Amino acid sequence: MKRSHLTKIVSTLGPASNTPEKIKALALAGVNVFRLNFSHGSHEDHRQNVAYIRAAEKEIGRPLAILSDMQGPKLRIGNFENGAIELHTGDQFRLDMLPDLGNERRVCLPHPEIFQAMTAGMDLLLNDGLVRLRVEAFGSDYADTVVITGGRLSNKKGVNVPGVPLPIDALTEKDRMDLQAALDMGTDFIGLSFVQRPEDVLLARSLINGRAAIISKIEKPAALERLDEIIRLSDGIMVARGDLGVEVPPEKVPVLQKKIIRACRKGGKPVIVATQMLESMVSNPMPTRAEASDVATAVFDAADAVMLSAETAAGSYPVEAVALMNKIITETESHDLYRAYLDAARLPPEPTPESAITVAARVTAEALSDAVAIVSYTLSGSTAGRVSRERPYMPIVCMTPGIDVARKMSLFWGVESVVCGHFDLLTEVAKQASVYCQKLYDAKTGEKIIVTAGLPFNVSGSTNLLHIVPVLEEG
């Protein structure tokens, strides 16, 4: 399949899309990474989806990555006698740890961690921030609050405690079981929810033990205070604007999004922009103009990927949503203004031989009028990742012997991954690179390919070679 978009697409699977036919259609429409949301569905459901994805991957001949997203320590209230209540501004309302069904005066909050971190005057946000309570008095197992912003409150609605780091691990007991199941299924990425501190990433890494890459989701203000450390310890980052937009004022989210993307690019880690990108397509065949602009903004910001959640998991138009996102990305990337944005945001090179080689590859490719691609022969994918950081004018091909590496590179901006054999000679690499560029980009005989590799071959982390090779005559 020929590359149509440089910014990658992540699609969440759910009842609207978890069939072999729909998964293949989503991949053909432009999906690079499929997200399995472990907040919903059984392990058997996810295992079946993994089998469908791997079958689609084999059928279309392009690596597809799988992101297993852990639920994390989602905080929720208990249930109500009648399923829901209506709170009004000025009402008195108690939160406590009693298991009894709630009513208009109280409800269970079964999270001692919140009471441990509580202070008088702090605000609690419920139901995605639509209901705001202010703590007036509290103890070790209760809080008396006044309703600042009223609204409907129903069973099991979420609770956010903005600006207060809570003494909880990023992985609950459920997450640990889900994590093991996801690793056994052969997932490529683990999404780590509600990361607050670098130690959360280190805990996950100790449990994963190299079996998958870690995508840390930035959705807590506490994570922003140590963002660079979290990026350094993670394999990628997700700007999870849903919960982040609850915990911080909405007017701050656009600037934070740009800040996180910039920090990820500086750190050389892929970054996904997520939540409500084409939300109206859950029930409508077309997005709003504001949503289209939102996707384009993430592309202009040089995000590695944009994500669809409910649009493809539960919406009425999952394939159409991916196709529309693909069109928005392609239209944005084809504009001269896009190139100007990328050039203006170009990052200084790192003081390493590997960085010097990848910067030289970009400069060389852009200097040659007939260059068609930058090809990296790599065992770990790190060289192709460094080339991606440079955001060159032409496509990047990651040639790797490992299917697991090829799948992970599906998340990186501009990288087309192909699985190849182990090579011992530069001439073998050049010949195979020529074949791939003819297949992927209709490269013509005599056009130039910029090849990066390491000598000796097949030694991870030894990138020290840049070579210009002509596309060979087919056959």
C-alpha positions as MATLAB code, in Angstrom:
seq = 'MKRSHLTKIVSTLGPASNTPEKIKALALAGVNVFRLNFSHGSHEDHRQNVAYIRAAEKEIGRPLAILSDMQGPKLRIGNFENGAIELHTGDQFRLDMLPDLGNERRVCLPHPEIFQAMTAGMDLLLNDGLVRLRVEAFGSDYADTVVITGGRLSNKKGVNVPGVPLPIDALTEKDRMDLQAALDMGTDFIGLSFVQRPEDVLLARSLINGRAAIISKIEKPAALERLDEIIRLSDGIMVARGDLGVEVPPEKVPVLQKKIIRACRKGGKPVIVATQMLESMVSNPMPTRAEASDVATAVFDAADAVMLSAETAAGSYPVEAVALMNKIITETESHDLYRAYLDAARLPPEPTPESAITVAARVTAEALSDAVAIVSYTLSGSTAGRVSRERPYMPIVCMTPGIDVARKMSLFWGVESVVCGHFDLLTEVAKQASVYCQKLYDAKTGEKIIVTAGLPFNVSGSTNLLHIVPVLEEG';
ca = [
       0.000    0.000    0.000;
       1.307    3.446   -0.910;
       1.644    6.049    1.808;
      -1.098    8.651    1.792;
      -0.532   10.463    5.080;
       2.536   11.238    7.186;
       0.667   11.902   10.436;
      -0.579    8.535   11.670;
      -4.123    7.534   12.669;
      -5.033    5.636   15.845;
      -8.505    4.063   15.899;
     -10.326    2.655   18.930;
     -12.181   -0.623   18.467;
     -15.597   -1.254   19.999;
     -19.068   -2.583   19.177;
     -19.236   -0.468   16.008;
     -15.995   -1.802   14.563;
     -14.887   -5.115   16.054;
     -15.539   -7.409   13.108;
     -12.966   -8.716   10.598;
     -14.640   -6.783    7.789;
     -14.716   -3.476    9.668;
     -11.138   -3.813   10.919;
      -9.863   -4.433    7.401;
     -11.946   -1.516    6.097;
     -10.532    0.767    8.813;
      -6.978   -0.262    7.911;
      -7.623    0.374    4.232;
      -9.121    3.772    5.113;
      -5.866    4.767    6.818;
      -5.584    3.333   10.342;
      -2.007    2.623   11.470;
      -2.612    1.718   15.119;
      -5.643   -0.002   16.645;
      -6.492    0.870   20.247;
      -8.053   -1.692   22.569;
      -9.753    0.058   25.485;
      -9.459   -2.205   28.535;
     -12.001   -0.060   30.394;
     -14.563   -2.023   28.392;
     -14.879   -5.560   27.096;
     -13.561   -8.903   28.305;
     -10.134  -10.374   27.744;
     -11.694  -12.751   25.253;
     -13.169   -9.809   23.330;
      -9.738   -8.167   23.085;
      -8.039  -11.445   22.197;
     -10.467  -11.893   19.318;
      -9.804   -8.352   18.104;
      -6.055   -8.992   18.157;
      -6.619  -12.023   15.916;
      -8.722   -9.928   13.522;
      -6.054   -7.195   13.391;
      -3.268   -9.671   12.685;
      -5.354  -11.251    9.923;
      -6.005   -7.821    8.375;
      -2.301   -6.999    8.622;
      -1.409  -10.145    6.700;
      -4.094   -9.530    4.095;
      -3.204   -5.915    3.280;
       0.555   -6.426    3.579;
       1.283   -3.524    5.926;
       2.322   -3.630    9.623;
      -0.463   -2.645   12.027;
       0.264   -1.814   15.650;
      -1.930   -2.553   18.667;
      -2.227   -0.197   21.646;
      -3.767   -1.773   24.760;
      -5.040    1.087   26.905;
      -5.269    0.389   30.642;
      -8.197    1.853   32.581;
      -6.029    3.198   35.374;
      -7.251    4.383   38.769;
     -10.500    5.913   37.574;
     -12.268    7.378   40.590;
     -16.047    7.008   40.719;
     -18.935    7.601   43.096;
     -21.351    4.790   44.055;
     -24.952    4.185   42.994;
     -28.202    6.030   43.776;
     -31.532    4.673   44.982;
     -33.257    5.836   41.805;
     -30.247    5.704   39.499;
     -29.731    9.465   39.377;
     -30.304   12.756   41.208;
     -30.394   16.441   40.312;
     -28.142   18.777   42.296;
     -28.744   22.520   42.448;
     -26.309   25.333   43.159;
     -26.159   25.982   46.912;
     -27.298   22.490   47.942;
     -25.485   20.711   50.759;
     -24.185   17.287   49.706;
     -22.165   14.675   51.595;
     -19.631   12.219   50.237;
     -18.802    9.282   52.508;
     -17.601    5.690   52.458;
     -20.874    4.076   53.530;
     -21.945    1.418   50.982;
     -25.626    2.438   51.153;
     -27.344    3.666   47.963;
     -27.170    7.425   47.537;
     -29.916   10.067   47.446;
     -30.255   13.853   47.112;
     -28.279   14.356   50.337;
     -25.334   11.924   50.045;
     -23.557    9.264   48.003;
     -20.741    6.789   48.548;
     -17.222    7.800   47.501;
     -15.250    4.537   47.972;
     -11.786    6.067   47.662;
      -9.918    6.692   50.944;
      -7.080    8.254   48.920;
      -9.272   11.264   48.169;
     -10.125   11.791   51.834;
      -6.412   11.501   52.732;
      -5.558   14.326   50.315;
      -8.558   16.501   51.179;
      -8.384   20.092   52.377;
     -11.092   22.597   53.234;
     -12.005   24.743   50.259;
     -10.814   22.273   47.597;
     -13.086   21.514   44.656;
     -14.222   18.107   43.437;
     -15.397   17.711   39.845;
     -17.946   15.031   38.998;
     -19.396   13.775   35.722;
     -16.536   15.072   33.536;
     -16.532   18.402   35.328;
     -20.209   19.203   34.750;
     -20.870   19.140   38.524;
     -18.576   21.017   40.916;
     -18.569   20.522   44.695;
     -16.558   22.543   47.248;
     -15.393   20.897   50.464;
     -16.500   22.742   53.609;
     -15.706   20.149   56.278;
     -14.217   16.664   56.170;
     -12.895   13.717   58.128;
     -11.103   10.479   57.339;
     -14.203    8.963   55.746;
     -16.552   11.825   54.857;
     -16.731   15.272   53.282;
     -19.500   17.823   53.607;
     -19.673   19.929   50.458;
     -21.661   22.735   48.898;
     -22.754   22.523   45.272;
     -21.014   25.249   43.243;
     -22.247   24.057   39.854;
     -25.341   21.879   39.823;
     -26.463   19.251   37.385;
     -27.544   15.655   36.944;
     -25.534   12.990   38.718;
     -26.069    9.300   37.990;
     -24.547    5.984   39.033;
     -20.777    5.462   38.896;
     -19.934    8.902   37.549;
     -16.270    9.851   37.608;
     -14.605   12.116   40.168;
     -11.650   14.413   39.448;
      -9.573   16.191   42.066;
      -7.880   18.990   40.108;
      -4.414   20.080   41.120;
      -4.023   17.508   43.905;
      -1.609   14.565   43.453;
      -3.266   11.498   44.951;
      -1.340    8.713   46.744;
      -2.361    6.004   44.272;
      -0.469    3.840   41.782;
      -1.099    4.285   38.079;
      -1.857    0.539   37.886;
      -4.730   -0.942   39.872;
      -5.207   -4.666   40.517;
      -7.508   -4.758   37.498;
      -4.836   -3.034   35.425;
      -2.229   -5.589   36.471;
      -4.443   -8.441   35.303;
      -5.300   -6.573   32.092;
      -1.626   -5.795   31.533;
      -0.622   -9.440   31.753;
      -3.443  -10.434   29.399;
      -2.456   -7.735   26.888;
       1.180   -8.824   26.943;
       0.157  -12.440   26.411;
      -1.872  -11.315   23.381;
       1.245   -9.771   21.847;
       0.265   -6.111   22.076;
       2.788   -3.539   20.815;
       2.021   -0.600   23.111;
       0.624   -0.317   26.635;
      -1.325    2.871   27.370;
      -0.639    3.978   30.949;
      -3.546    6.051   32.261;
      -3.494    8.853   34.841;
       0.284    9.080   35.088;
       1.188   11.521   37.847;
       4.925   11.006   38.338;
       7.951    9.314   36.717;
       7.739    6.514   39.279;
       4.433    5.429   37.695;
       6.248    4.769   34.420;
       9.081    2.936   36.171;
       6.570    0.653   37.904;
       4.917   -0.206   34.596;
       8.273   -0.792   32.939;
       9.303   -3.242   35.659;
       6.110   -5.233   35.097;
       6.247   -5.115   31.288;
       9.926   -6.135   31.231;
      10.527   -5.145   27.605;
       7.557   -7.015   26.136;
       5.807   -3.843   24.900;
       6.426   -0.111   24.578;
       4.847    2.333   27.036;
       2.594    5.221   26.027;
       2.124    7.530   29.013;
      -1.160    9.423   28.955;
      -0.919   13.017   30.132;
      -4.241   13.792   31.779;
      -3.242   14.961   35.279;
      -1.773   18.394   36.074;
       0.790   16.714   38.338;
       2.299   15.020   35.271;
       2.940   18.408   33.664;
       5.218   19.394   36.532;
       7.624   16.548   35.658;
       6.821   16.232   31.974;
      10.392   15.964   30.667;
      11.194   13.131   33.085;
       8.033   11.239   32.117;
       8.811   11.677   28.421;
      12.366   10.406   28.932;
      11.148    7.246   30.677;
       8.294    6.575   28.231;
       8.333    5.242   24.677;
       5.598    7.661   23.630;
       3.054   10.133   24.988;
      -0.679   10.645   24.551;
      -2.227   14.087   25.037;
      -5.421   12.773   26.644;
      -7.514   15.910   26.406;
     -10.636   14.392   27.987;
      -9.578   14.127   31.616;
      -6.913   16.805   31.158;
      -9.655   19.200   30.057;
     -11.568   18.417   33.247;
      -8.624   18.928   35.589;
      -7.387   22.172   34.039;
      -9.440   25.077   32.647;
     -10.414   24.422   29.015;
      -8.724   27.606   27.803;
      -5.363   26.161   28.898;
      -5.666   22.882   26.970;
      -4.630   24.196   23.496;
      -1.396   25.703   24.836;
      -0.670   22.602   26.919;
      -1.214   20.460   23.827;
       1.408   22.444   21.927;
       3.781   22.367   24.887;
       3.531   18.578   25.222;
       3.980   18.001   21.478;
       7.047   20.246   21.434;
       8.559   18.486   24.457;
       7.985   15.067   22.844;
       9.634   16.163   19.601;
      12.606   17.481   21.557;
      12.841   14.168   23.383;
      12.451   12.158   20.174;
       9.339   10.343   21.379;
       6.130    9.922   19.335;
       3.084   11.848   20.550;
      -0.622   11.152   19.992;
      -3.315   13.849   20.217;
      -6.539   12.260   21.458;
     -10.159   12.837   22.468;
     -13.129   14.417   20.668;
     -11.257   15.073   17.428;
     -14.286   14.230   15.250;
     -16.779   13.742   18.082;
     -19.854   14.743   16.094;
     -19.223   11.817   13.736;
     -20.428    9.484   16.482;
     -23.893   10.237   15.136;
     -23.354   12.380   12.014;
     -21.776   11.450    8.663;
     -19.762   14.696    8.571;
     -17.711   16.510   11.248;
     -18.108   20.115   12.232;
     -15.746   22.622   10.642;
     -14.251   23.244   14.084;
     -13.426   19.543   14.434;
     -11.770   19.485   11.018;
      -9.715   22.486   12.104;
      -8.795   20.710   15.353;
      -7.339   17.758   13.443;
      -5.463   20.102   11.113;
      -4.042   22.015   14.086;
      -2.570   18.811   15.532;
      -1.059   18.078   12.107;
       0.397   21.601   11.873;
       1.844   21.127   15.360;
       3.726   18.069   13.987;
       2.053   15.488   16.201;
       2.995   11.947   15.230;
      -0.590   10.700   15.383;
      -4.196   11.720   15.919;
      -6.732    9.430   17.550;
     -10.382    8.505   17.198;
     -12.205    7.160   20.256;
     -15.998    6.887   20.359;
     -16.107    7.843   16.674;
     -14.853    4.376   15.674;
     -15.660    2.399   18.832;
     -19.355    3.185   19.144;
     -20.257    5.610   16.358;
     -22.521    5.106   13.395;
     -19.807    6.014   10.852;
     -16.496    4.427   11.943;
     -14.954    3.893    8.507;
     -16.187    7.265    7.271;
     -14.594    8.955   10.306;
     -11.196    7.432    9.487;
     -11.531    8.308    5.808;
     -12.437   11.907    6.706;
      -9.521   12.183    9.129;
      -7.235   10.838    6.410;
      -8.510   13.498    3.980;
      -7.967   16.290    6.513;
      -4.425   15.095    7.227;
      -3.537   14.698    3.553;
      -4.973   18.095    2.605;
      -3.081   19.794    5.438;
       0.210   18.059    4.659;
       0.008   18.950    0.972;
      -0.098   22.700    1.656;
       3.009   24.906    1.463;
       2.056   26.418    4.800;
       2.493   23.008    6.470;
       6.091   22.810    5.311;
       6.694   26.350    6.548;
       5.332   25.414    9.994;
       7.615   22.378   10.204;
      10.663   24.346    9.095;
       9.962   27.072   11.635;
       9.656   24.504   14.432;
      12.777   22.539   13.476;
      14.750   21.349   16.488;
      18.515   21.636   16.964;
      20.408   18.362   16.488;
      21.549   16.310   19.454;
      25.347   16.079   19.945;
      25.628   12.403   18.976;
      26.936   10.584   15.877;
      23.508    9.021   15.295;
      21.808   12.413   15.348;
      24.452   13.856   13.020;
      23.821   11.069   10.500;
      20.048   11.578   10.514;
      20.327   15.361   10.197;
      22.738   14.856    7.297;
      20.272   12.419    5.715;
      17.520   15.036    5.777;
      19.734   17.819    4.447;
      21.126   15.589    1.698;
      17.705   14.352    0.649;
      16.329   17.893    0.494;
      19.336   19.094   -1.522;
      18.833   16.476   -4.226;
      16.000   17.270   -6.620;
      15.486   13.605   -7.492;
      15.563   12.082   -3.987;
      12.472    9.946   -3.331;
      12.946    8.601    0.206;
      15.202    8.194    3.225;
      15.662    4.501    4.009;
      16.920    3.298    7.389;
      18.103   -0.272    7.808;
      17.705   -0.795   11.555;
      17.334   -3.544   14.136;
      15.733   -1.446   16.873;
      13.977    1.251   14.824;
      15.840    4.000   16.668;
      17.471    5.409   13.521;
      14.154    5.656   11.682;
      12.757    7.345   14.802;
      15.540    9.917   14.694;
      14.879   10.580   11.014;
      11.190   11.033   11.868;
      12.184   13.647   14.460;
      13.738   15.650   11.614;
      10.394   15.817    9.722;
      12.032   15.603    6.251;
      10.304   16.590    3.004;
      10.168   13.021    1.710;
       8.965    9.672    3.076;
      10.945    7.543    5.514;
      11.244    3.793    5.021;
      12.184    1.656    8.010;
      13.729   -1.606    6.801;
      13.935   -3.996    9.735;
      14.173   -7.764   10.188;
      11.763   -7.673   13.150;
       7.988   -7.522   12.699;
       7.667   -6.224   16.268;
       9.891   -3.234   15.391;
       8.011   -2.656   12.138;
       4.721   -2.523   14.038;
       6.012   -0.078   16.644;
       7.307    2.235   13.930;
       3.718    2.472   12.631;
       3.210    5.183   15.259;
       6.070    7.424   14.097;
       5.426   10.375   11.776;
       6.216    9.660    8.155;
       7.642    6.170    8.662;
       6.584    3.311    6.390;
       7.826    0.034    7.864;
       8.779   -3.037    5.865;
      10.064   -6.355    7.168;
      13.227   -7.551    5.452;
      15.940  -10.131    5.973;
      19.279   -9.717    7.701;
      21.854   -8.155    5.377;
      25.649   -8.272    5.570;
      26.498   -6.039    2.618;
      25.565   -2.457    1.766;
      24.830   -3.533   -1.814;
      22.141   -5.908   -0.517;
      20.538   -3.122    1.525;
      20.633   -0.734   -1.448;
      19.095   -3.293   -3.794;
      16.233   -4.083   -1.421;
      15.688   -0.382   -0.657;
      15.296    0.210   -4.391;
      12.654   -2.513   -4.630;
      10.662   -1.091   -1.705;
      10.741    2.486   -3.015;
       9.510    1.326   -6.433;
       6.661   -0.531   -4.740;
       5.711    2.154   -2.227;
       6.360    5.385   -4.105;
       6.624    4.482   -7.797;
      10.294    5.449   -7.718;
      11.849    5.686  -11.187;
      15.155    4.202  -12.319;
      18.020    6.567  -11.508;
      16.205    8.560   -8.798;
      18.061    8.774   -5.516;
      17.556    7.022   -2.179;
      19.333    8.193    0.968;
      20.278    5.099    3.011;
      21.283    5.172    6.681;
      22.661    2.095    8.448;
      25.365    0.991   10.836;
      28.638   -0.780   10.261;
      29.097   -3.524   11.209;
      25.586   -4.554   10.112;
      23.103   -6.160   12.502;
      24.520   -4.470   15.602;
      21.848   -2.408   17.343;
      22.684    1.239   18.049;
      25.607    1.566   15.655;
      24.259    4.015   13.059;
      27.299    5.589   11.398;
      26.676    5.354    7.647;
      24.949    7.561    5.073;
      24.928    6.429    1.439;
      23.286    7.830   -1.702;
      22.145    5.067   -4.056;
      20.266    5.227   -7.366;
      16.999    3.363   -7.846;
      17.857    0.263   -9.835;
      16.031   -0.879  -12.919;
      13.185   -3.219  -12.009;
      13.915   -6.887  -12.399;
];
